[in-house]
Amino acid sequence: MKYIITKLNNKTDPPVSPLGKGEIKGGYLLILSLFTLLAIVLSGCADDVKVLGGVTLDKDTVWSGSFIIEGDVYVPPGVTLTVMPGTMVKFRRIDEKSEKNLFGDDSPYYPQAEIIVRGKIVAQGTRKSPIVFTSAERDAGPADWGSINLLGSKGNILEHVKVLCAYNGVHAHGSSAEISNSEFTRNGVAISFKKEFEYPEVPWFGEEAELVITRNLIHNNKGGIGFRKARASISHNEIRENKFFGIWPKEDSEGTITYNEIEENKKNIFLYQVKGVKIEFNNIYDPKDYNIAVAEIQDFDLNVANNWWGTVNKEKIEEMVYDKMDDEEVGRIIYEPFLRSKVKGAGL
């Protein structure tokens, strides 16, 4: 219904409400009731957000709902943290000298808030209800929080999770984990893992690292997947548009990198003294710099045959390879025979 506007003495009278006085009063009461109900609902929502930081879980614990993490959460040996589908975990930035930083800021710990797992974490979302680990900050960015930090921890599962704005999304020393059907974006490095060989004083010294990483979307991080002296099974992932590297294997490692879609990273694959890793049946193409490159210290050859390099033109493939042909002091990357068509079923 339109308002009625009349002209009187060349002035416009104020709009006349189509409602009577009683109706206006009733309308105000209705609006007031709605605001009161909204306030109650919002108050209830606020009460449902759990705030944690600087805490040790002393028994098996289940997280469900919404969490704000403002310091370290420590999962000690023998304790399992289970995270239910749809759970939202947000980390606040903290000062590195905060009393809620339980273990200091020296490696393998982070100065940022983190979940430190010596026991086990099982975070299994679903496609419709993923679990989210991210920043609580309005101006969120990489390294707002530390990591899901696995230290001498076995049997970890992360499935249908989204990890954003961490220094390292998942960081594992001497640990095992299965990571699947998940997304990592806007982190420093999405996933990094290695055998523990640097710190003889830690209880997990000498422990192997073994990660199975499959069917994940890893994009727009500073780095994708890095591992060192570890066992790796990396398959059916889409790894793209990471600022520095897609996959960076280092030193004596074992495992396979197969059936991945690796594209538009600065270096799609970067090699550092790598032995024991089989790289085949991947689609590797459209790098910002090189499809595959060796670091200066890699002084031996590596066979990476049976991959699709985005073309069947050998000269163009060679242009996207950095090896002995560019620096005579490093090893040769042996990419022949190469596949003559894109690998079907690679990636997600």
N, C-alpha and C positions, 0 to 999 in steps of 0.2 A: 504494500500500500504506500502511495506517495504522500509526502508531507504537503500541506496546503500553505502556500505563500501568497499573501495579499499585499497590495500597494495602498498606503494611506499617507496622505500629505507628503508624497514623494519619498517616503521612507518605507523600507521593507520590514514588515512585522516579523518577529521571530517565528521559526517553524512551529506549527501546531501539531502536537503528538496525536496520532490516530488512536491512542489509548486513553481511556478515561483515568481519573485520579486513582480509583481503586485498582485498576489494572496496572498502573505505574507502580503503586506500592507493592503489589504482588510480584511484579517483575524484579524490583530491587531485592525483595526477599529471596526470590529464586536465584538471582546472581550471587547474593551473599552466601546462600547455601552451597552453591557450586564451588565458590572460592574456599569455603571451609572444608569441603570434601577434598578438594585438590591439595590443600595444605596438609590434611591428615595422610593422604596417599603419599605425598612427597616425603613427609616425616617418616613414614614407615619404610620407604625406599632407602632413606639415609641410614636408618637403623640396621638395614640388611647388609651394608657395606662393612666388611671386617677390615680393620687396620692392624697390620703386623709389622714388626721390624725389630731386629736385634733379639730374635727368639730362637730357641732350640726346641724342636719337636721331640717330646720324650716318649711318645707312643705312636702307633700307626694312626694316621690322620687322613680324613677325607675333606677335601675342599669342594664346595659347591656354592654358586652365587657370585658375588662380587668382592674383590679384595683390593686393598691399597697396601702396597709394600713400601715401607719407608726405612728399610735397613735390611741386614742379612736375615735370611731364614735358613736355619741349619737342620738338615735331615741326617742324624747320626747313624752309624752302623746299626743294622738290625731293625731300623724303622722304615716304613714305607709311606710315602706321601701319594695318595690317590687323588687325582683331579677329575671331577665329573664333567660330562658334556655340558657345553654352554657356559662354563665358568669364565669369568673375566678377571684377569690378574694384571693390575696396573702398578708400575713402579715409579716412585718419586725420586727425583735427584736428591742425593745426600752429599754432605761434605765428607771428604775422604778421612777426616779425623773424627767423624761422628762416633759416639760410643755404641751406636747400633751397627757399626762396621766390625763384626765379631772377630775377624782374623787379620785385620790390617789390610794393606793395599799392595803387598808384594806378591808376585806370581807364585802359585797358581790362583791367587785370589784377585779380586778386583776392588778398586776404590769405590765403585758404585754399589748400590744395593743389588743383591743377587740371591738366588736359591742355590745353596751349596749342598750337594747330595753325596753323602758317604754311604747312606743306606740305599734306597731305591725310590724312583719316581715313576708312577704309572699315570700318564695323562692321555686318556683315550676319549677324544670327542667323536662326533659323527659328522657326516657331510652337512646335515642341516643344523647341527649344534656344535660347531667347532669350539675348542678352547683357545682363548686369546691371552697371550703374554705381551704387554706393550707398555709404553710410557704413560704416566699420569699427567704429563706436562702439556700445557696449551700449545707451546712452541716445540713440540716433540721432534726429536731427531736421533741419529745414531749415537749410541753410547750414553743414553740417558740412564740406563741401568746396566748391570754387569753381564750376567749370563745365567742360564741353567747349567750349573757348573758341576760336572760329574767327576768325582775324585775317588778312584779305587772302588767304583760302584758298578755292580753287575745287574743285568736283567732289566734295564730301564726301557720304557716304551713311551714314545710320543707319536700319537696318531691323530690325524685331523686336528692339528693345532696351527695357530697363526702366531708367529714370533716377529715382533717389530721393535725397532729402536734400541736394541741391545748392543753392547760392545761386541760380544760373541753370542749369537743366538743359543747355540749349544756348544759347550767347551768341555772336552773330556780328556782326562789324563788317566791312563791305566784303567779304563772303564769299558763297558759294553752297553750298546743300546740299539734299538730298532726305531728308525724315524721314517714315517711313511704318510703319504696323503696329506702333506702339510705345506704351509707357505712360510717362506722367510723373506722379509723385505725390509729395507731401510736400516739394516744392521751394519756394524763394522764388518765382521765376517759372519756369514750365516752359520756355518758348522766347522769346528776345528777339533782335531783329536790326535793323540799321540801316545806312544808307550812312555811310561814314566821312567826317565833315565837321568834327569837333571838334579833331583833333590833326594839324596840318600837318606835324609832324616825323616821323610814322610812315610807313614805306614804302607802306602801303596807303591813304594819304590820297586821298580822292576816289573810291575804289572803290565800286561799287554793291553792295548786298546783295540777293540773290534766293533765297528759300526756297520750296520746294514741300513742303507739310505735309498729308499725307493719311492717312486711316484710323488715326488715333491716339486713344487714350484719355487725356485730360488732365483730371485730377481731384484735388481736395483739395490743391492748391497754394495759395500766397498769391495768385498771379496766373497766368493761363493763357498766352496768346500776346500779346506786345507787339511792335510794329514801328514804325519811324520813317524816313521818306524812303527807302522800300525797295520792292522788287517782291515781291508775295506771292501765292501760290496756296494757299488754305486750304480744303480740301474733305473731306467725308465723315469728319469727326472728331466725337467725342463730348466735349464740353467742359462739365464740370459741377462744382458744389460747390467752386469756387475762391473763396477768402475775399474778394478785392477785385474781380476782374474776370475775365471769360471771354476776350474779345478786346479789345485796346486799340490801335487804329491811330492814328498821329500824323502830322500835316503832309502834305506832298506825297508821296503814295505811289501806286503803281500795282498793280492786281491784282484778285483776286476772292475773296470769302468766300461759298461756295456749298455747299449740301447738307450742312450741319453740324447737329448736335443740340446746342443751346446752352441749358443749363438750370441753375437753382438756384445761379448765381453771384450775388454781391452786385449787381454790374452785369453783365448778360450781355454787352453791348457798350458800351464807353465811347469817346467820340470826342473827339479833340483836334486842332483845325484840320485836319481830314481833307479831302483832295481826291484824286480819281482812283481810289477803291476802290469796286467794285461789290459790294453786299451784297444777295443775293437767293436765294430758294429754300432758306431755312434754317428750321428749327423753333426758335423763340426764345420761351421761356416760363418761368414759375414762378421769377422772380428773387427774391432776398432784398430788393432795393431797386428797381431799374428794369430793364426789358428792354433799353432803349437810352437813353443819356444823353449830353448834350454837356457838355464842360468849359466853364468860364466864358469862356475865350478864343475859343471857336468862335463867330464872329459871322456866319456865313453858313449857308445852308440846305444840307441833304443829303437826297438821294432814296434811300430804302431800301424801295421798293415791292416787292411780290411775295414777302413772307415770311409764315410762319404764326406768329401771336403768342399761340397758346394759346386763342384765343376769336374769335368773330365779332362780339362786342359792342364797338362802337366806343368807348363810354365806358370800358370796362374796359381796352381797348388804350391809350387816352389816359392812363389813370392810371399805366401802367407806362412812360410816355415822359417824359423830362425834357428840355425844350427851351424855345422862346420863350414857350410858354403858361405856363411856370413862372417864367421870367426874361426880361423883354423885351429884355435886352441881348445875348442869345445867338441863334443861328440856329434855324430851324424844322426838325424832322425830318419829312419827307414820307413817311409810311408807307402811303399809299393809292395805288393799290389794293392791298389785302392779300389773302392767300390765305384761302379759306374752309374749308380742311381741311388736315390735316397733310401735309407733303411726304413722299411715299413714297420710300424709298431713301436718305433723309438719314441721316447718322451712320454708324456702323460697319456 
